[in-house]
C-alpha cells in the first residue's frame, strides 16, 4: 500500500487527532506564560508534551492497524517509546535549534520499527539494508521537509504570533508529520518477502 493509500484508509483517525492536537497546542499559548521556572509554565509544557505523545502514538497505531490489521491501540511499550522519542526531539532543540531536524528524521525512521509488524524486516533502519536507495531518498525527503518547516516556523513567528500562530503552525506540522509517518510506515509493505 502506498503512503497516500494508507492516509486515505486512516483519515478518520488522523484528521481528528491532528485537529485536536492543534487546538490543544493553541490553547496552551493563550495564557501567555513566558518561559520561566514557574509552576504554570511547567504544567503547560507537560500538557503540550502529553498532547504530542498522544497524537503521535495514536496515529502510528492507526497506521499499523491499517497495514497489518493488528491491535488498534498502542501498547505500554509503544507509549513509552513515543515519549522517549518526543523528549529526545525536545532535548535536541535545547542543545541547538538546528539539531531538531536530524533528530526528527531519526524519530521518523524509528517509529515504524517501534510499531512494526514482526514479519517485516524492513521497518525502521532495516529499510536501508533491504532498499538502500528508497531509504536514502525517504530520509532526504524527511530532512528537507523538517528543514523547510523549521525555517517556515521561524519566519512565520515574526508575522503571526499568539494562539493564531500556534494553531496554524501546529496544523501544518501535524499534516506534514502525518504524511512523513505514512511514508515511513508504507515503505516496508512494498518490499517483497
Rosetta silent file (secondary structure, phi, psi, omega in degrees, C-alpha in Angstrom):
SEQUENCE: XXXXXXXXXXXXXXXXXXXXXXXXXXXXXXXXXXXXXXXXXXXXXXXXXXXXXXXXXXXXXXXXXXXXXXXXXXXXXXXXXXXXXXXXXXXXXXXXXXXXXXXXXXXXXXXXXXXXXXXXXXXXXXXXXXXXXXXXXXXXXXXXXXXXXXXXXXXXXXXXXXXXXXXXXXXXXXXXXXXXXXXXXXXXXXXXX
SCORE:     score description
SCORE:     0.000 S_00000001
   1 L     0.000  136.944  179.509    0.000    0.000    0.000 S_00000001
   2 L   -77.725  168.279  178.487    1.325    3.457   -0.862 S_00000001
   3 H   -62.200  -40.401 -179.421    1.586    6.291    1.636 S_00000001
   4 H   -68.017  -37.996  175.655   -1.377    8.061    0.027 S_00000001
   5 H   -64.112  -39.582  177.855   -3.443    4.881    0.152 S_00000001
   6 H   -65.237  -41.599  177.423   -2.528    4.479    3.801 S_00000001
   7 H   -63.806  -41.139  179.148   -3.512    8.088    4.525 S_00000001
   8 H   -65.701  -33.981 -178.587   -6.805    7.580    2.722 S_00000001
   9 H   -75.866  -25.432 -175.368   -7.518    4.426    4.652 S_00000001
  10 H  -113.409   12.693 -173.890   -6.815    6.003    8.060 S_00000001
  11 H   -60.748  -28.644 -179.929   -8.113    9.550    7.582 S_00000001
  12 H   -66.753  -18.725  179.608  -10.936    9.018   10.099 S_00000001
  13 H   -96.592  -50.142 -171.721   -8.296    8.575   12.771 S_00000001
  14 H   -77.713  -28.286  179.660   -5.511   11.026   11.901 S_00000001
  15 H   -63.934  -52.666  178.686   -7.644   14.030   10.860 S_00000001
  16 H   -63.749  -35.623  179.975   -9.416   14.413   14.244 S_00000001
  17 H   -65.369  -45.360  178.995   -6.212   13.664   16.146 S_00000001
  18 H   -62.599  -39.997  179.516   -4.242   16.309   14.203 S_00000001
  19 H   -69.064  -41.817  178.249   -7.048   18.840   14.703 S_00000001
  20 H   -64.207  -39.621  177.893   -7.387   18.097   18.433 S_00000001
  21 H   -65.867  -38.041  177.467   -3.636   18.447   18.927 S_00000001
  22 H   -61.211  -46.247  179.367   -3.725   21.758   17.031 S_00000001
  23 H   -63.119  -45.057  179.564   -6.494   23.073   19.284 S_00000001
  24 H   -59.453  -48.901 -177.653   -4.695   21.865   22.424 S_00000001
  25 H   -64.049  -36.446  177.717   -1.384   23.454   21.432 S_00000001
  26 H   -67.729  -40.827  179.294   -3.113   26.751   20.544 S_00000001
  27 H   -65.873  -29.514  179.748   -4.989   26.807   23.859 S_00000001
  28 H   -72.190  -16.498  177.570   -1.736   26.265   25.738 S_00000001
  29 H   -86.899  -22.438 -175.516   -0.406   29.516   24.269 S_00000001
  30 H   -54.832  -41.155 -179.549   -3.454   31.512   25.392 S_00000001
  31 L   -66.085   -9.997  179.696   -2.234   32.064   28.985 S_00000001
  32 L    53.435   40.555  176.165    0.851   33.800   27.504 S_00000001
  33 L   -75.186  129.876 -179.912    3.102   32.202   30.073 S_00000001
  34 L   -90.506  151.580  179.767    6.711   33.081   29.374 S_00000001
  35 L   -56.854  117.300  179.262    9.486   30.528   29.739 S_00000001
  36 L  -162.461  169.369  178.905   10.408   30.541   33.403 S_00000001
  37 L   -86.032   54.694  177.964   10.741   28.185   36.309 S_00000001
  38 L  -107.535  158.073 -178.688    7.121   28.708   37.314 S_00000001
  39 H   -63.771  -40.933 -178.705    4.549   26.043   38.077 S_00000001
  40 H   -61.901  -46.016 -178.380    2.193   27.339   35.365 S_00000001
  41 H   -65.757  -40.914  178.631    4.830   27.179   32.647 S_00000001
  42 H   -63.341  -41.118  177.740    5.966   23.689   33.656 S_00000001
  43 H   -64.539  -38.717  177.536    2.344   22.467   33.600 S_00000001
  44 H   -65.286  -40.709  178.247    1.830   23.989   30.138 S_00000001
  45 H   -64.226  -44.120  179.129    4.978   22.279   28.851 S_00000001
  46 H   -64.156  -38.472  177.209    3.865   18.927   30.291 S_00000001
  47 H   -66.331  -39.286  177.653    0.403   19.324   28.741 S_00000001
  48 H   -64.716  -44.660  177.981    1.979   20.135   25.378 S_00000001
  49 H   -60.512  -43.447  179.171    4.273   17.122   25.633 S_00000001
  50 H   -62.860  -38.910  178.505    1.325   14.877   26.534 S_00000001
  51 H   -64.240  -42.610  179.563   -0.627   16.158   23.521 S_00000001
  52 H   -67.235  -45.450 -179.320    2.225   15.438   21.114 S_00000001
  53 H   -61.436  -45.885 -179.913    2.908   11.995   22.581 S_00000001
  54 H   -62.676  -43.551 -178.978   -0.772   11.030   22.455 S_00000001
  55 H   -62.578  -49.478 -177.422   -1.152   12.295   18.891 S_00000001
  56 H   -64.339  -44.618 -177.944    1.933   10.531   17.544 S_00000001
  57 H   -64.552  -42.958 -178.641    1.200    7.254   19.348 S_00000001
  58 H   -69.564  -38.426  178.000   -2.436    7.107   18.253 S_00000001
  59 H   -67.713  -42.967  178.735   -1.643    7.992   14.630 S_00000001
  60 H   -62.790  -40.309  178.274    1.186    5.441   14.493 S_00000001
  61 H   -65.478  -37.458  177.644   -1.114    2.778   15.942 S_00000001
  62 H   -66.152  -40.077  178.220   -3.777    3.624   13.342 S_00000001
  63 H   -64.565  -44.363  178.180   -1.225    3.319   10.524 S_00000001
  64 H   -61.837  -43.137 -179.046   -0.030   -0.023   11.874 S_00000001
  65 H   -63.109  -39.108  179.115   -3.582   -1.256   12.255 S_00000001
  66 H   -67.475  -33.926 -178.896   -4.414   -0.315    8.661 S_00000001
  67 H   -79.146  -42.415 -170.275   -1.354   -2.148    7.359 S_00000001
  68 H  -111.863  -10.414 -177.155   -1.438   -5.280    9.456 S_00000001
  69 L    67.178   19.872 -178.809   -4.961   -5.480   10.803 S_00000001
  70 L   -91.507 -165.436 -174.247   -3.491   -5.864   14.282 S_00000001
  71 L   -53.286  147.005 -174.265   -4.382   -4.116   17.530 S_00000001
  72 L   -90.373  -25.622 -176.068   -5.656   -0.587   17.222 S_00000001
  73 L  -103.415  147.933  177.679   -4.305    0.888   20.462 S_00000001
  74 L   -67.616  148.232  174.001   -0.652    1.384   21.398 S_00000001
  75 L   -81.440  171.673  178.577    0.894   -0.905   23.990 S_00000001
  76 H   -62.556  -37.926  177.589    2.591    0.489   27.090 S_00000001
  77 H   -64.078  -37.595  177.912    5.979   -0.062   25.475 S_00000001
  78 H   -68.649  -40.108  175.214    4.907    1.882   22.402 S_00000001
  79 H   -58.864  -45.079 -179.370    3.639    4.754   24.559 S_00000001
  80 H   -63.729  -42.703  179.477    6.980    4.801   26.363 S_00000001
  81 H   -62.124  -42.231  178.447    8.957    4.720   23.098 S_00000001
  82 H   -65.464  -39.998  177.110    6.968    7.652   21.692 S_00000001
  83 H   -60.652  -46.163 -179.195    7.506    9.564   24.944 S_00000001
  84 H   -64.798  -40.567  177.828   11.269    8.938   24.803 S_00000001
  85 H   -65.443  -39.681  178.864   11.478    9.958   21.123 S_00000001
  86 H   -66.288  -41.551  177.115    9.472   13.124   21.816 S_00000001
  87 H   -64.552  -38.662  178.159   11.697   14.012   24.766 S_00000001
  88 H   -63.080  -42.440  177.818   14.782   13.382   22.589 S_00000001
  89 H   -64.428  -43.693  179.012   13.477   15.765   19.909 S_00000001
  90 H   -63.677  -42.186  179.483   12.643   18.367   22.570 S_00000001
  91 H   -65.768  -35.351  178.310   16.048   17.987   24.226 S_00000001
  92 H   -63.890  -32.329  177.635   17.786   18.392   20.876 S_00000001
  93 H   -68.112  -30.233  178.475   16.060   21.760   20.495 S_00000001
  94 H   -73.929  -29.957  178.794   17.532   22.849   23.813 S_00000001
  95 H   -73.166  -53.681  177.589   21.036   21.921   22.669 S_00000001
  96 L  -158.750  134.667 -175.400   20.829   23.660   19.279 S_00000001
  97 L   -58.199  -38.839 -177.974   17.777   24.662   17.250 S_00000001
  98 L   -69.418  -20.468 -177.814   19.111   23.112   14.024 S_00000001
  99 H   -68.546  -16.713  177.869   19.623   19.756   15.782 S_00000001
 100 H   -62.168  -35.295 -175.055   15.856   19.217   15.754 S_00000001
 101 H   -61.694  -56.026  178.112   15.972   18.462   12.009 S_00000001
 102 H   -67.787  -29.554  179.080   18.147   15.319   12.110 S_00000001
 103 H   -67.584  -39.687  175.296   16.567   14.219   15.382 S_00000001
 104 H   -62.827  -39.501  179.228   13.101   14.382   13.819 S_00000001
 105 H   -63.993  -43.444  178.775   14.356   12.327   10.868 S_00000001
 106 H   -64.561  -39.832  178.124   15.766    9.635   13.174 S_00000001
 107 H   -63.351  -40.264  178.643   12.494    9.592   15.137 S_00000001
 108 H   -64.696  -34.588  178.134   10.520    9.173   11.889 S_00000001
 109 H   -71.205  -38.105 -174.816   12.739    6.244   10.929 S_00000001
 110 H   -78.432  -30.733 -175.792   12.414    4.588   14.344 S_00000001
 111 H   -57.743  -45.411  177.719    8.644    4.918   14.856 S_00000001
 112 H   -62.343  -29.944  177.298    7.636    2.285   12.289 S_00000001
 113 H   -68.638  -38.715  178.862   10.115   -0.105   13.895 S_00000001
 114 H   -65.520  -41.153 -177.787    8.539    0.501   17.309 S_00000001
 115 L   -98.028   15.397 -169.734    5.032   -0.047   15.905 S_00000001
 116 L   -67.597  164.592  174.351    6.202   -2.617   13.346 S_00000001
 117 L   -92.545  126.474 -173.398    4.751   -5.831   12.111 S_00000001
 118 L   -56.830  -31.137 -177.480    7.061   -8.688   13.204 S_00000001
 119 L   -74.762  -11.927 -178.485    7.083  -10.384    9.786 S_00000001
 120 L   -99.603  121.011 -179.739    8.500   -7.285    8.104 S_00000001
 121 L   -93.320   -6.240 -176.170   12.243   -6.784    8.465 S_00000001
 122 L   -90.617    5.006  177.591   12.339   -3.516    6.556 S_00000001
 123 L   -66.761  144.304  176.097   10.778   -1.427    9.310 S_00000001
 124 H    63.439 -133.839 -175.461   12.965    1.394   10.575 S_00000001
 125 H   -70.491  -17.062  175.814   16.653    1.148    9.830 S_00000001
 126 H   -61.589  -22.466  177.697   16.192   -2.275    8.211 S_00000001
 127 H   -59.448  -34.709 -177.343   14.882   -0.432    5.167 S_00000001
 128 H   -68.302  -26.350  175.844   18.422    0.717    4.370 S_00000001
 129 H   -82.069  -37.245 -176.922   19.575   -2.905    4.043 S_00000001
 130 H   -79.723  -42.401 -176.990   16.544   -4.040    2.028 S_00000001
 131 L  -143.159   76.823 -172.193   16.111   -0.993   -0.252 S_00000001
 132 H   -59.191  -41.055 -179.068   19.019    1.422    0.280 S_00000001
 133 H   -64.294  -43.952  178.431   18.063    3.907   -2.435 S_00000001
 134 H   -62.298  -41.728  179.246   14.488    4.138   -1.176 S_00000001
 135 H   -63.848  -43.002  179.768   15.740    4.570    2.381 S_00000001
 136 H   -65.949  -44.657 -179.540   18.174    7.338    1.429 S_00000001
 137 H   -64.191  -40.741  178.536   15.577    9.173   -0.694 S_00000001
 138 H   -67.071  -37.207  176.168   12.966    8.934    2.044 S_00000001
 139 H   -65.312  -43.815  178.376   15.488   10.186    4.599 S_00000001
 140 H   -63.053  -39.693  176.885   16.425   13.125    2.363 S_00000001
 141 H   -62.734  -42.977  179.929   12.728   13.934    1.888 S_00000001
 142 H   -63.524  -44.888  178.125   12.198   13.802    5.651 S_00000001
 143 H   -62.682  -42.727 -179.258   15.207   16.047    6.304 S_00000001
 144 H   -64.459  -44.070  178.930   14.120   18.517    3.610 S_00000001
 145 H   -65.698  -40.877  178.580   10.564   18.743    4.944 S_00000001
 146 H   -63.946  -41.911  178.756   11.771   19.135    8.531 S_00000001
 147 H   -65.749  -41.599  179.342   14.219   21.881    7.487 S_00000001
 148 H   -63.914  -44.129  178.303   11.550   23.649    5.440 S_00000001
 149 H   -66.071  -39.643  179.084    9.061   23.527    8.311 S_00000001
 150 H   -61.759  -47.039  179.572   11.683   24.670   10.807 S_00000001
 151 H   -65.861  -43.868  179.929   12.607   27.658    8.637 S_00000001
 152 H   -61.909  -38.947  179.312    8.963   28.464    7.862 S_00000001
 153 H   -65.737  -38.706  177.914    8.086   28.375   11.567 S_00000001
 154 H   -64.209  -46.636 -179.377   10.915   30.792   12.356 S_00000001
 155 H   -68.091  -43.392 -178.546    9.849   33.239    9.642 S_00000001
 156 H   -61.322  -34.491 -179.362    6.140   32.786   10.385 S_00000001
 157 H   -63.034  -20.656  176.842    6.791   33.555   14.057 S_00000001
 158 H   -77.074  -27.041 -172.219    7.774   37.108   13.126 S_00000001
 159 H  -104.513  -35.933 -179.181    4.452   37.840   11.441 S_00000001
 160 L  -127.364  119.089 -177.078    1.797   35.804   13.244 S_00000001
 161 L  -122.884 -176.976  177.282    2.112   35.233   16.967 S_00000001
 162 H    72.651 -156.658 -175.154   -0.031   34.095   19.858 S_00000001
 163 H   -69.580  -29.247  177.752   -2.637   31.390   19.663 S_00000001
 164 H   -66.692  -45.430  177.970   -3.371   32.024   15.975 S_00000001
 165 H   -63.451  -40.734  178.635    0.273   31.491   15.051 S_00000001
 166 H   -64.001  -42.721 -179.114    0.456   28.404   17.264 S_00000001
 167 H   -63.741  -46.730 -179.421   -2.695   26.945   15.700 S_00000001
 168 H   -65.941  -40.840  179.538   -1.522   27.480   12.124 S_00000001
 169 H   -63.693  -48.205 -178.500    1.969   26.199   12.873 S_00000001
 170 H   -68.014  -31.559  177.030    0.751   23.055   14.645 S_00000001
 171 H   -64.812  -47.067  179.000   -1.823   22.375   11.940 S_00000001
 172 H   -66.004  -45.159  177.748    0.826   22.441    9.218 S_00000001
 173 H   -57.998  -43.605 -178.979    3.299   20.471   11.364 S_00000001
 174 H   -63.680  -45.678 -178.573    0.623   17.882   12.100 S_00000001
 175 H   -66.530  -44.547  178.500   -0.431   17.409    8.486 S_00000001
 176 H   -67.457  -38.191  178.326    3.120   17.206    7.147 S_00000001
 177 H   -62.036  -38.972  178.198    4.099   14.938   10.033 S_00000001
 178 H   -65.773  -39.859  178.440    1.290   12.510    9.205 S_00000001
 179 H   -63.871  -43.079  179.397    2.415   12.401    5.559 S_00000001
 180 H   -64.334  -46.034  178.802    6.012   11.708    6.612 S_00000001
 181 H   -61.714  -42.944  179.000    4.952    8.984    9.065 S_00000001
 182 H   -62.314  -36.053  177.802    2.686    7.369    6.480 S_00000001
 183 H   -64.163  -42.794  179.144    5.599    7.353    4.024 S_00000001
 184 H   -70.855  -36.043  178.857    7.831    5.558    6.513 S_00000001
 185 H   -71.647  -37.909 -175.283    5.080    3.133    7.524 S_00000001
 186 H   -75.174  -28.377 -173.475    4.041    2.320    3.945 S_00000001
 187 H   -55.261  -51.007 -177.168    7.538    1.706    2.591 S_00000001
 188 H   -60.841  -28.622 -177.419    8.144   -1.776    4.076 S_00000001
 189 H   -67.375  -20.240  178.737    4.845   -3.066    2.758 S_00000001
 190 H   -82.253  -12.122 -179.427    6.128   -2.616   -0.799 S_00000001
 191 L   -72.080  142.929  175.640    9.051   -4.956   -0.139 S_00000001
 192 L   -85.973  136.672  175.785    8.767   -8.485   -1.485 S_00000001
 193 L  -160.729    0.000    0.000    9.281  -11.224    1.057 S_00000001
